[in-house]
Amino acid sequence: MREREPGLRHAEAHRVRLDVATGVCVFTQEVGGTHAGNGHDLRLEAVDEPMPDELFETKRSGLLRRLRNR
């Protein structure tokens, strides 16, 4: 990274916020350094709502599907 940004200074610290109900990190912000103020911010849309099982199934390749259906 320093080759691309020779003057890069790492953040001195990070501000972090966690959602207390879920433990999910919902906010970060770099304090100091070259990219001070950068980070992320997210909003949780739903917690513990029913979701279809299809969202969590893994796709199987054709070979595995054929072996499973024997």
C-alpha positions, -999 to +999 in steps of 0.1 A: +000+000+000+028+024+008+041+020-028+008+034-041+006+061-013+041+070-001+028+096+024+003+071+040-002+076+077-023+049+095-051+060+117-043+068+153-075+053+165-110+042+153-144+052+166-166+021+166-203+016+174-220-017+180-257-024+180-262-037+216-291-060+206-272-078+178-235-072+184-232-060+148-207-032+141-228-004+126-203+024+125-165+030+122-145+061+116-108+066+113-093+092+138-062+108+125-040+095+097-042+101+060-078+090+057-092+106+088-130+105+088-133+075+065-152+045+077-186+029+073-222+034+086-250+009+082-286+006+092-301-027+103-333-032+084-346-062+103-337-086+131-352-120+137-377-118+109-387-150+092-368-156+059-372-183+033-349-213+037-339-209+000-318-179+010-295-202+030-292-232+008-259-238-009-259-243-047-246-278-056-227-285-088-242-309-113-220-338-102-230-334-065-266-331-075-265-363-096-247-382-068-273-371-042-302-381-064-290-417-069 
